[in-house]
């Protein structure tokens, strides 16, 4: 079947397009680079023609409060309207574990708004809630650096590889719509401060990791389980140590 991947040239989207193509689907990468812009609506009608499923793994270029909210609400609204007109039968969106908990940062609030638009639309849907990606480990450490030290709370942390994220989203896309969400996390659960202490040591990064219960994660203090799925949620396959040996150089 024809599956359009919004954000199909990005980290997760490019992996999805490849995997879906390998399984015999017509996977179409849609992004501003390919002439499809969900913020303006440019190219949506054309790319959705004949599509059975749309997967949205796009992300806001800015995490500033107003910009991120505008991105997710406007682009999702445009996309859902175009899907309804094209007769798309399944909308799949990648989101984040923890959005249903009390939001403290602008990004989570914007993702909640996106999910609410999807839930209220007439199109059958599936939401895939994933934990943080291994690929963003350095960026998370950098944003947590204060005066040369990486300040991390001792809360639970269960990151996963982008490859496993793409695999989970692809499974949801070729299955029946859930009209709800599924969670997935990494194969191993850590304390966040200990994970980053080990990660920085593996990079040869001299920054100390300071355990700070009040350290903020992109503008909010975390509770014990803010970033991890339910205990019975499926776990991904790729362990950080194996991923780092191949990718984190």
N, C-alpha and C positions, 0 to 999 in steps of 0.2 A: 504494500500500500504506500501511498505518498504521505510522507511525514515531513512537515516543515519545522525546522529547528531555528527558533528565534534566538539570536546570539550564537549562531552556528559556526562562527569563525573564532570564537573565544576558547578559553581553557577547557571547559566542559563540553561546549557545543561541538567543537572540532572532533573530540573523542566520540561523541554521540553519533555524529554524521558517519564517521568511519565504521563504528560498530553496527549501526542500522543497515548501512550499505552491505556489510559483510553477511548480514542475515537476509539479504534479498529485497530489502525495502528501497523505495525511491526516497532517499533522504536528501532534503534540500537545505543548504545552509543559507539562512536569511539574516542579514545584518546591514548596517550602513555601508560596509565595504562591498556588498553585493547589490546595492541599490534598494534595500528595504529598510525603512526607518519607521519604527513604531511610534515615535514621538510625534512625527508629522503625518503619519499615515502613508507616506510615499512607498509605492511598490507593494502594499499589502494585498490589494485586490488581485493583482496578477499572480503573486507567488502562492496565494491560497487556493487558486483555482484547481479543483480536483483533489484537494488535500483531505485525508481522512482524520489525521491527527496533527495537532500543533503542540510543540514542546517549547516552553519559554524558559530559557536559561540565561536570558540577558541580565545585565547588571548596570546599575547607575554609575556613570563616570565620576560622580561626585557624591560624597557621603554627607555633605552639608545638609542641614535639616530641611530647608525648603526645597533644595534641588533634588534630594533623594525622594522626597514625597511626591514631587511633581513628576519625576521620571516614572515611578512605579504606578501611580494612579493614571496618568495620561496615556502612557504606552499600553498598559493593560486594558484600559477602556477602549482605545482605538483597536487593539488586537481582537478583543472579544466581539466588538461590533462587526469587524471584517469577517470573523469566523462565522458569526450567525448568518451573514449575508451569503457566505460561500457554502454553508451547509456542513461545516466541520463537525464531526461527531465526538471528539474527545480533546479536551484541553489539559495539558500536563504542565505543571509549573514546579520549578525547583525553589524551595524555601529553606528556612533554617530551623533546626531544633531549638525550641524555646520561645518561638514567637507567641505562643498562647499564654505564656507567663507574663506577669506584670512588666511591661516594657519600660526600660530606662534609657534607651538610646534611640536616636532618630532613625537609624537603619531598621531596627526591629519594628518601630511604629509604621514605617513605610511598607514593610513586608506584610504587616497585619492588614493594612489598607488594601494592598494588592490581593491578598487572600479573600478578603470580604467581597471585593468586586467579582472574583471568580465564583465564589459560593452563591452569589445572588444572580448570576447570569443563567441563561437558559441552556447553556452548553454543559453536557456531562464532563466531569473533571476528575483529576487526580492531583494531589499535592504531595510532593516528596520532600520531607524535612530531613536534611543532612546536617551532620556536625561540621566543624571547621576542617578545611582542607590542609593536608601536609604542605601543599604548594604555597600556602600563605603564612607558614611558620615564621619566616624571617620578618615579614611585614608586621605580624602581631608583636614580635619581640621589639621591633623598632618603635612602634607606637606606645609601648609600655616603658620605654627608656626615659628615665628622669635623672639628670645629673650624672650620666654615664653608667647608671645601674638599671637593670631590667627588673621592674617591680611587678611581681605576680602574686595573685591570691592563691591560697592552698585549697582551691575548689576542684571538683572533678572535671576532667577534660578527656575527650574521647575522639580525637581527630581521625581523619580518613584520607585516603588517596583520591585524587581527582578521577582516576581510572575507575575506582569503585563507585564513585558518585555517578559517573556516566552510565555504568552498568545498571545501577538501581533505577535511574530515570528511564533508561531504555526498556527495562522490564515493565515498568508502569505504563509506558506508552503503548506497548504491543498487547497489553492485557485489557480487560474490561475496565471501564471507568469506576473508580472507587467512590466518587462523590464524597470524598473525605480525604484523610491524609495517611501516609505511611512514614514511619521514622526509620532512619538507619544511622548507625554510628560506626566508628572504627573498631577494629578487633580487640584493642587493648584500652583499658581505662587507667588514667594516671591522676596524680595531683598536678595541677597546672604548673605550679612553681617547680616541681621536680622534673616534669617533662622538659621545660625550657632550660633548666640547669643542665640536663643531659644533652639537649640539642645544641646549646651554645658550646659545650665542651667538645662535642663532635665536630663543630665547625672550626674549632680553634679560636673562638671568639672570646676575648679577655674580659668582656663585661660581666660583672657579678650579677647573679640573680638573687634579688632580695625578696623574701617571703613577707607579703604585706596583705593582711585580710581586707584592707580598705583600698587596695590598688584597683584602679578603674580599667574596665575593658571597653574601649571606644565610648567613654563617657558615662559608664554606669558601674556600680559595685555589683559583684556577682554573688548569688547565693550558692549553696553547696551543689545544687543540681541544675543551675541555670543553663548550662551548655551541653548537657548529656541527655540522651533519650531514656525512655522507660527501660527497665531492666530486661523486659522480654522482647525488645526491639531487635530486628535482625542486625547482625554484625558483619562488617565488610571483611574482605579476605586479606588485604595487603597490610603487613605490619610496617610500622615506621622505620624500623631498623633496616628492613629490606628495601623499602622505597628510598631511604637516604643513601644507601650504598650505591644505588643506580642513578639517582637524580640530584641529590643535595651536595653539590661539589662547589 
